[in-house]
Amino acid sequence: MFRTEVHVAPSGLALSLQSKVVTLGSCFADVIGSKLKQNKLQTLVNPFGTIFNPLSAALLIEAATGKQYNFEEHLVQNNGIWYAYDLHSSLSSPSKDKLLQTINERLQQTQEALRKADLLIITLGTAVGYKLAGTGEVVANCHKLPAKNFIRLLLSTEEITTALDSMYKLLQAFNPKVKVLLTVSPVRHLKETIETNTVSKSILRVACHQLTTKYENVLYFPAYEIMLDDLRDYRFYKRDMIHPSEEAEDYIWQKFTSAYFSKEFGTFLQEWEKMQRALAHKAFHPASEAHQTFLKSTIKQLQQLQQKYNVDTTTEEAQLKSQIL
């Protein structure tokens, strides 16, 4: 046995296909969120774009739960494009008013999702932050503005736990049933140097430990530990040697679903995986009798899955019906 497997104990949550999830944080929040959506869970994935530092993530969740925050005061224009210091660059616009409209729409969307959510997954990417040189405020994104505008810093464990603690209290008042699942991103931030990346991940991990020790409904999923120890081999990284490979993501996903979802969901995953393979099938002869029969049979199986698990397969059915001659 040339590996150390990370065993994730069952959490007792037993989430189902009817559970509602919100993910927010680093690009690993995109990975988990996308997999949840692909497997038919009602999931809001990173509504503010990729957010790496915990202080910015906490600020956005607080704003979504109703805490007053003036985003207009934190906009900046660069080369004719307006950006929000608190959001990812993908949420930008040539129009200031359009950007503010987008921010308000995302806040409302997130507020509605959090009100109904059973689980909020927050993936912490780095403890390295950047604050505006003029105001001292920590930003979520520098938007490729001149380096002189910012001061690089390493956030402390106390700063992070204080911000997340405050956020959690507001969230609990807003939606008492929601549980929070913290993860530390397994993505390596090598641009900060390997040494600083190690310190950064350590700070994040300690912050998570302190919060999960303090609150019963704040949980921790060891994605970082699985990548670091269980999958301790460069073959589990993409070519950039920074991001986990698809095989690693799938392995971590399996650990995640086994720990936090019901057995029925696990059964559904097996059936849905077969269905996805059928949906991805490309026929050499689309008009052949055999393929047309295959399409009709697959539609019938989709309808059976819809009835059995109460999932929406409208999009998939439409995709297949469009191929029937």
C-alpha positions as a Markdown table, in Angstrom:
| # | Residue | x | y | z |
|---|---|---|---|---|
| 1 | Met | 0.0 | 0.0 | 0.0 |
| 2 | Phe | 1.9 | 3.1 | -1.3 |
| 3 | Arg | -0.6 | 5.7 | -0.2 |
| 4 | Thr | -2.3 | 7.1 | 2.8 |
| 5 | Glu | -6.0 | 7.2 | 2.3 |
| 6 | Val | -8.0 | 10.1 | 3.9 |
| 7 | His | -11.1 | 8.6 | 5.3 |
| 8 | Val | -13.9 | 11.2 | 5.6 |
| 9 | Ala | -16.4 | 10.2 | 8.3 |
| 10 | Pro | -20.1 | 10.3 | 7.5 |
| 11 | Ser | -21.4 | 13.7 | 8.5 |
| 12 | Gly | -24.9 | 12.7 | 9.3 |
| 13 | Leu | -26.3 | 15.4 | 7.0 |
| 14 | Ala | -27.7 | 12.9 | 4.4 |
| 15 | Leu | -28.4 | 15.5 | 1.8 |
| 16 | Ser | -30.7 | 14.5 | -1.0 |
| 17 | Leu | -31.6 | 15.5 | -4.5 |
| 18 | Gln | -34.1 | 18.0 | -3.1 |
| 19 | Ser | -31.4 | 19.7 | -1.0 |
| 20 | Lys | -30.4 | 23.2 | -2.0 |
| 21 | Val | -26.7 | 24.3 | -2.0 |
| 22 | Val | -24.8 | 27.5 | -2.5 |
| 23 | Thr | -21.0 | 27.5 | -3.2 |
| 24 | Leu | -18.7 | 30.5 | -2.9 |
| 25 | Gly | -15.0 | 31.0 | -2.9 |
| 26 | Ser | -12.0 | 29.9 | -4.9 |
| 27 | Cys | -12.1 | 28.0 | -8.2 |
| 28 | Phe | -12.6 | 24.7 | -6.2 |
| 29 | Ala | -16.0 | 26.1 | -5.3 |
| 30 | Asp | -16.7 | 26.1 | -9.1 |
| 31 | Val | -15.6 | 22.5 | -9.4 |
| 32 | Ile | -17.8 | 21.2 | -6.6 |
| 33 | Gly | -20.7 | 23.5 | -7.5 |
| 34 | Ser | -20.6 | 22.4 | -11.2 |
| 35 | Lys | -20.6 | 18.8 | -10.3 |
| 36 | Leu | -23.6 | 19.3 | -8.0 |
| 37 | Lys | -25.5 | 21.1 | -10.8 |
| 38 | Gln | -24.5 | 18.4 | -13.3 |
| 39 | Asn | -26.0 | 15.8 | -11.0 |
| 40 | Lys | -29.3 | 17.6 | -10.7 |
| 41 | Leu | -29.0 | 19.4 | -7.4 |
| 42 | Gln | -30.4 | 23.0 | -7.2 |
| 43 | Thr | -27.1 | 24.8 | -6.7 |
| 44 | Leu | -26.0 | 28.4 | -7.0 |
| 45 | Val | -22.3 | 28.4 | -8.0 |
| 46 | Asn | -20.0 | 31.3 | -7.2 |
| 47 | Pro | -22.5 | 34.1 | -8.0 |
| 48 | Phe | -19.8 | 36.8 | -7.5 |
| 49 | Gly | -17.1 | 35.0 | -9.6 |
| 50 | Thr | -14.0 | 33.4 | -8.1 |
| 51 | Ile | -13.2 | 34.9 | -4.7 |
| 52 | Phe | -9.9 | 33.8 | -3.2 |
| 53 | Asn | -9.5 | 35.5 | 0.2 |
| 54 | Pro | -11.8 | 34.7 | 3.2 |
| 55 | Leu | -12.5 | 38.4 | 4.1 |
| 56 | Ser | -14.0 | 39.1 | 0.7 |
| 57 | Ala | -16.0 | 35.9 | 0.8 |
| 58 | Ala | -17.4 | 36.8 | 4.2 |
| 59 | Leu | -18.2 | 40.4 | 3.1 |
| 60 | Leu | -20.2 | 39.2 | 0.1 |
| 61 | Ile | -22.3 | 36.7 | 2.2 |
| 62 | Glu | -23.0 | 39.3 | 4.7 |
| 63 | Ala | -24.2 | 41.7 | 2.0 |
| 64 | Ala | -26.4 | 39.0 | 0.5 |
| 65 | Thr | -28.0 | 38.4 | 3.9 |
| 66 | Gly | -29.0 | 42.1 | 4.1 |
| 67 | Lys | -26.1 | 43.9 | 5.7 |
| 68 | Gln | -25.7 | 47.4 | 4.3 |
| 69 | Tyr | -22.7 | 47.8 | 2.0 |
| 70 | Asn | -22.2 | 50.5 | -0.7 |
| 71 | Phe | -20.7 | 48.7 | -3.7 |
| 72 | Glu | -20.7 | 51.9 | -5.7 |
| 73 | Glu | -18.0 | 53.3 | -3.4 |
| 74 | His | -15.8 | 50.4 | -4.4 |
| 75 | Leu | -15.9 | 50.6 | -8.1 |
| 76 | Val | -13.0 | 51.5 | -10.3 |
| 77 | Gln | -12.6 | 52.3 | -14.0 |
| 78 | Asn | -9.7 | 51.1 | -16.1 |
| 79 | Asn | -9.3 | 51.4 | -19.8 |
| 80 | Gly | -12.9 | 52.2 | -20.3 |
| 81 | Ile | -14.2 | 49.2 | -18.2 |
| 82 | Trp | -15.8 | 49.4 | -14.8 |
| 83 | Tyr | -14.8 | 46.9 | -12.1 |
| 84 | Ala | -15.9 | 46.2 | -8.6 |
| 85 | Tyr | -13.0 | 45.6 | -6.1 |
| 86 | Asp | -15.2 | 43.2 | -4.2 |
| 87 | Leu | -16.0 | 40.9 | -7.2 |
| 88 | His | -14.2 | 38.9 | -9.9 |
| 89 | Ser | -13.2 | 40.6 | -13.1 |
| 90 | Ser | -15.7 | 38.5 | -15.1 |
| 91 | Leu | -18.4 | 40.8 | -13.5 |
| 92 | Ser | -17.3 | 44.0 | -15.2 |
| 93 | Ser | -18.9 | 46.3 | -17.7 |
| 94 | Pro | -18.2 | 49.4 | -19.9 |
| 95 | Ser | -21.2 | 50.9 | -18.1 |
| 96 | Lys | -21.1 | 51.8 | -14.4 |
| 97 | Asp | -24.9 | 51.6 | -14.1 |
| 98 | Lys | -24.9 | 48.2 | -15.8 |
| 99 | Leu | -22.3 | 46.9 | -13.4 |
| 100 | Leu | -24.3 | 48.1 | -10.4 |
| 101 | Gln | -27.4 | 46.5 | -11.9 |
| 102 | Thr | -25.5 | 43.2 | -12.2 |
| 103 | Ile | -24.2 | 43.4 | -8.7 |
| 104 | Asn | -27.7 | 44.0 | -7.3 |
| 105 | Glu | -29.1 | 41.1 | -9.4 |
| 106 | Arg | -26.4 | 38.8 | -8.1 |
| 107 | Leu | -27.1 | 40.0 | -4.5 |
| 108 | Gln | -30.8 | 39.3 | -4.9 |
| 109 | Gln | -30.1 | 35.9 | -6.5 |
| 110 | Thr | -27.7 | 34.9 | -3.7 |
| 111 | Gln | -30.1 | 36.2 | -1.0 |
| 112 | Glu | -32.9 | 34.0 | -2.4 |
| 113 | Ala | -30.7 | 31.0 | -2.7 |
| 114 | Leu | -29.3 | 31.4 | 0.9 |
| 115 | Arg | -32.8 | 31.8 | 2.3 |
| 116 | Lys | -33.7 | 28.3 | 1.0 |
| 117 | Ala | -30.2 | 26.7 | 1.3 |
| 118 | Asp | -29.5 | 23.6 | 3.3 |
| 119 | Leu | -25.8 | 23.9 | 2.8 |
| 120 | Leu | -23.3 | 26.7 | 2.1 |
| 121 | Ile | -19.9 | 25.6 | 0.9 |
| 122 | Ile | -17.1 | 28.1 | 1.3 |
| 123 | Thr | -13.8 | 27.3 | -0.3 |
| 124 | Leu | -10.9 | 29.3 | 1.1 |
| 125 | Gly | -8.2 | 29.9 | -1.5 |
| 126 | Thr | -5.5 | 31.9 | 0.1 |
| 127 | Ala | -4.6 | 34.0 | 3.1 |
| 128 | Val | -2.6 | 36.3 | 0.9 |
| 129 | Gly | -4.6 | 39.5 | 0.4 |
| 130 | Tyr | -4.2 | 42.9 | -1.2 |
| 131 | Lys | -5.5 | 46.1 | 0.3 |
| 132 | Leu | -5.9 | 49.5 | -1.3 |
| 133 | Ala | -2.9 | 51.7 | -0.6 |
| 134 | Gly | -5.2 | 54.7 | -0.1 |
| 135 | Thr | -7.8 | 53.3 | 2.2 |
| 136 | Gly | -6.4 | 50.1 | 3.6 |
| 137 | Glu | -9.5 | 48.1 | 2.6 |
| 138 | Val | -8.9 | 44.5 | 1.5 |
| 139 | Val | -10.0 | 43.8 | -2.1 |
| 140 | Ala | -11.2 | 40.6 | -3.7 |
| 141 | Asn | -9.5 | 41.4 | -7.0 |
| 142 | Cys | -6.9 | 43.9 | -8.2 |
| 143 | His | -8.2 | 43.7 | -11.8 |
| 144 | Lys | -4.7 | 44.1 | -13.2 |
| 145 | Leu | -4.4 | 47.7 | -12.0 |
| 146 | Pro | -0.9 | 49.1 | -11.2 |
| 147 | Ala | 0.8 | 47.3 | -8.4 |
| 148 | Lys | 1.5 | 50.6 | -6.6 |
| 149 | Asn | -2.2 | 50.9 | -5.9 |
| 150 | Phe | -2.1 | 47.9 | -3.5 |
| 151 | Ile | -0.3 | 46.6 | -0.5 |
| 152 | Arg | 0.3 | 42.9 | -0.3 |
| 153 | Leu | -0.3 | 41.3 | 3.1 |
| 154 | Leu | -0.7 | 37.9 | 4.8 |
| 155 | Leu | -4.0 | 37.8 | 6.6 |
| 156 | Ser | -3.8 | 36.5 | 10.2 |
| 157 | Thr | -5.8 | 33.6 | 11.6 |
| 158 | Glu | -7.5 | 36.1 | 13.9 |
| 159 | Glu | -8.6 | 38.3 | 11.1 |
| 160 | Ile | -10.1 | 35.4 | 9.2 |
| 161 | Thr | -11.9 | 33.8 | 12.1 |
| 162 | Thr | -13.3 | 37.1 | 13.2 |
| 163 | Ala | -14.7 | 37.8 | 9.7 |
| 164 | Leu | -16.1 | 34.3 | 9.2 |
| 165 | Asp | -17.5 | 34.3 | 12.8 |
| 166 | Ser | -19.4 | 37.5 | 12.1 |
| 167 | Met | -20.6 | 36.2 | 8.8 |
| 168 | Tyr | -21.9 | 33.0 | 10.3 |
| 169 | Lys | -23.9 | 34.8 | 13.0 |
| 170 | Leu | -25.6 | 36.9 | 10.4 |
| 171 | Leu | -26.2 | 33.9 | 8.2 |
| 172 | Gln | -27.7 | 31.9 | 11.1 |
| 173 | Ala | -30.1 | 34.7 | 11.9 |
| 174 | Phe | -31.1 | 34.9 | 8.2 |
| 175 | Asn | -31.5 | 31.1 | 7.7 |
| 176 | Pro | -31.3 | 29.1 | 11.0 |
| 177 | Lys | -31.4 | 25.7 | 9.1 |
| 178 | Val | -28.4 | 26.3 | 6.8 |
| 179 | Lys | -25.2 | 24.5 | 7.6 |
| 180 | Val | -21.8 | 25.8 | 6.5 |
| 181 | Leu | -19.1 | 23.5 | 5.0 |
| 182 | Leu | -15.6 | 25.0 | 4.9 |
| 183 | Thr | -12.9 | 23.7 | 2.7 |
| 184 | Val | -9.3 | 24.8 | 2.0 |
| 185 | Ser | -8.7 | 24.8 | -1.8 |
| 186 | Pro | -6.3 | 22.1 | -3.0 |
| 187 | Val | -5.1 | 24.4 | -5.7 |
| 188 | Arg | -1.5 | 25.5 | -5.3 |
| 189 | His | -0.8 | 29.3 | -5.3 |
| 190 | Leu | 2.8 | 29.1 | -6.6 |
| 191 | Lys | 2.9 | 32.7 | -7.7 |
| 192 | Glu | 3.1 | 33.5 | -4.0 |
| 193 | Thr | 6.1 | 31.1 | -3.7 |
| 194 | Ile | 5.9 | 27.6 | -2.3 |
| 195 | Glu | 6.9 | 28.7 | 1.1 |
| 196 | Thr | 4.2 | 31.4 | 1.3 |
| 197 | Asn | 1.6 | 29.0 | -0.1 |
| 198 | Thr | 2.4 | 26.6 | 2.7 |
| 199 | Val | 2.0 | 29.4 | 5.4 |
| 200 | Ser | -1.2 | 30.6 | 3.7 |
| 201 | Lys | -2.8 | 27.2 | 3.6 |
| 202 | Ser | -1.8 | 26.6 | 7.3 |
| 203 | Ile | -3.5 | 29.9 | 8.3 |
| 204 | Leu | -6.7 | 28.9 | 6.5 |
| 205 | Arg | -6.7 | 25.4 | 8.0 |
| 206 | Val | -6.3 | 26.7 | 11.5 |
| 207 | Ala | -9.1 | 29.2 | 11.0 |
| 208 | Cys | -11.3 | 26.4 | 9.8 |
| 209 | His | -10.4 | 24.3 | 12.8 |
| 210 | Gln | -11.3 | 27.0 | 15.2 |
| 211 | Leu | -14.7 | 27.7 | 13.6 |
| 212 | Thr | -15.7 | 24.0 | 13.4 |
| 213 | Thr | -14.7 | 23.6 | 17.0 |
| 214 | Lys | -16.8 | 26.5 | 18.1 |
| 215 | Tyr | -19.9 | 25.8 | 16.0 |
| 216 | Glu | -21.8 | 22.5 | 15.6 |
| 217 | Asn | -23.2 | 23.5 | 12.3 |
| 218 | Val | -19.9 | 24.6 | 10.7 |
| 219 | Leu | -18.2 | 21.5 | 9.2 |
| 220 | Tyr | -14.9 | 20.9 | 7.4 |
| 221 | Phe | -14.3 | 18.8 | 4.3 |
| 222 | Pro | -10.6 | 17.9 | 3.8 |
| 223 | Ala | -10.2 | 18.5 | 0.1 |
| 224 | Tyr | -6.8 | 20.0 | 0.8 |
| 225 | Glu | -5.6 | 17.0 | 2.8 |
| 226 | Ile | -6.9 | 14.5 | 0.3 |
| 227 | Met | -4.9 | 16.2 | -2.5 |
| 228 | Leu | -1.8 | 16.7 | -0.3 |
| 229 | Asp | -1.6 | 13.2 | 1.2 |
| 230 | Asp | -4.0 | 10.8 | -0.3 |
| 231 | Leu | -3.2 | 11.9 | -3.9 |
| 232 | Arg | 0.5 | 12.7 | -3.3 |
| 233 | Asp | 1.7 | 12.3 | -6.9 |
| 234 | Tyr | 2.1 | 14.8 | -9.7 |
| 235 | Arg | 0.0 | 12.6 | -12.0 |
| 236 | Phe | -3.0 | 13.9 | -10.1 |
| 237 | Tyr | -2.3 | 17.5 | -11.3 |
| 238 | Lys | -3.1 | 19.1 | -14.6 |
| 239 | Arg | -0.2 | 20.1 | -16.9 |
| 240 | Asp | 0.2 | 23.4 | -15.0 |
| 241 | Met | 1.1 | 21.5 | -11.9 |
| 242 | Ile | -1.2 | 23.8 | -9.9 |
| 243 | His | -4.8 | 22.5 | -10.4 |
| 244 | Pro | -6.0 | 19.0 | -9.6 |
| 245 | Ser | -6.6 | 16.8 | -12.6 |
| 246 | Glu | -10.0 | 15.5 | -13.6 |
| 247 | Glu | -9.2 | 12.2 | -11.9 |
| 248 | Ala | -8.3 | 14.0 | -8.7 |
| 249 | Glu | -11.5 | 16.1 | -8.9 |
| 250 | Asp | -13.6 | 12.9 | -9.4 |
| 251 | Tyr | -11.9 | 11.2 | -6.5 |
| 252 | Ile | -12.5 | 14.1 | -4.2 |
| 253 | Trp | -16.1 | 14.4 | -5.4 |
| 254 | Gln | -16.7 | 10.7 | -4.5 |
| 255 | Lys | -15.3 | 11.3 | -1.0 |
| 256 | Phe | -17.5 | 14.4 | -0.7 |
| 257 | Thr | -20.8 | 12.7 | -1.8 |
| 258 | Ser | -20.1 | 9.7 | 0.4 |
| 259 | Ala | -19.7 | 11.8 | 3.5 |
| 260 | Tyr | -22.5 | 14.3 | 3.1 |
| 261 | Phe | -25.3 | 12.8 | 0.9 |
| 262 | Ser | -27.8 | 10.0 | 1.4 |
| 263 | Lys | -27.5 | 6.5 | 0.1 |
| 264 | Glu | -30.4 | 7.2 | -2.2 |
| 265 | Phe | -28.4 | 10.0 | -3.8 |
| 266 | Gly | -25.5 | 7.6 | -4.3 |
| 267 | Thr | -27.8 | 5.2 | -6.1 |
| 268 | Phe | -29.1 | 8.0 | -8.2 |
| 269 | Leu | -25.5 | 9.0 | -9.1 |
| 270 | Gln | -24.8 | 5.5 | -10.5 |
| 271 | Glu | -28.0 | 5.6 | -12.6 |
| 272 | Trp | -27.4 | 9.2 | -13.8 |
| 273 | Glu | -23.8 | 8.4 | -14.8 |
| 274 | Lys | -25.1 | 5.7 | -17.1 |
| 275 | Met | -27.6 | 8.1 | -18.5 |
| 276 | Gln | -25.0 | 10.8 | -19.1 |
| 277 | Arg | -23.0 | 8.3 | -21.1 |
| 278 | Ala | -26.1 | 7.6 | -23.2 |
| 279 | Leu | -26.7 | 11.3 | -23.7 |
| 280 | Ala | -23.1 | 11.8 | -24.8 |
| 281 | His | -23.3 | 9.0 | -27.4 |
| 282 | Lys | -22.5 | 10.1 | -31.0 |
| 283 | Ala | -24.0 | 8.0 | -33.7 |
| 284 | Phe | -22.2 | 7.2 | -36.9 |
| 285 | His | -25.6 | 7.0 | -38.7 |
| 286 | Pro | -28.1 | 9.2 | -36.9 |
| 287 | Ala | -30.9 | 8.3 | -39.2 |
| 288 | Ser | -30.5 | 4.6 | -38.8 |
| 289 | Glu | -33.3 | 2.6 | -37.3 |
| 290 | Ala | -31.1 | 1.3 | -34.5 |
| 291 | His | -30.1 | 4.9 | -33.4 |
| 292 | Gln | -33.7 | 6.1 | -33.6 |
| 293 | Thr | -34.8 | 3.2 | -31.4 |
| 294 | Phe | -31.9 | 4.0 | -29.0 |
| 295 | Leu | -33.1 | 7.7 | -28.8 |
| 296 | Lys | -36.7 | 6.6 | -28.0 |
| 297 | Ser | -35.5 | 4.1 | -25.4 |
| 298 | Thr | -33.3 | 6.7 | -23.7 |
| 299 | Ile | -36.1 | 9.2 | -23.5 |
| 300 | Lys | -38.3 | 6.6 | -21.8 |
| 301 | Gln | -35.4 | 5.9 | -19.3 |
| 302 | Leu | -35.1 | 9.6 | -18.6 |
| 303 | Gln | -38.8 | 9.9 | -17.9 |
| 304 | Gln | -38.6 | 6.9 | -15.5 |
| 305 | Leu | -35.7 | 8.6 | -13.7 |
| 306 | Gln | -37.7 | 11.8 | -13.5 |
| 307 | Gln | -40.6 | 9.9 | -11.8 |
| 308 | Lys | -38.4 | 7.8 | -9.6 |
| 309 | Tyr | -36.2 | 10.7 | -8.2 |
| 310 | Asn | -38.3 | 13.8 | -8.9 |
| 311 | Val | -35.6 | 15.4 | -11.0 |
| 312 | Asp | -36.0 | 17.7 | -13.9 |
| 313 | Thr | -34.9 | 16.1 | -17.2 |
| 314 | Thr | -36.6 | 18.5 | -19.5 |
| 315 | Thr | -33.4 | 19.7 | -21.1 |
| 316 | Glu | -32.0 | 16.3 | -21.8 |
| 317 | Glu | -35.4 | 15.1 | -23.2 |
| 318 | Ala | -35.5 | 18.0 | -25.6 |
| 319 | Gln | -31.9 | 17.3 | -26.7 |
| 320 | Leu | -32.9 | 13.7 | -27.6 |
| 321 | Lys | -36.2 | 14.6 | -29.2 |
| 322 | Ser | -34.5 | 17.1 | -31.5 |
| 323 | Gln | -32.7 | 14.1 | -33.0 |
| 324 | Ile | -35.7 | 12.0 | -33.7 |
| 325 | Leu | -36.7 | 12.0 | -37.4 |
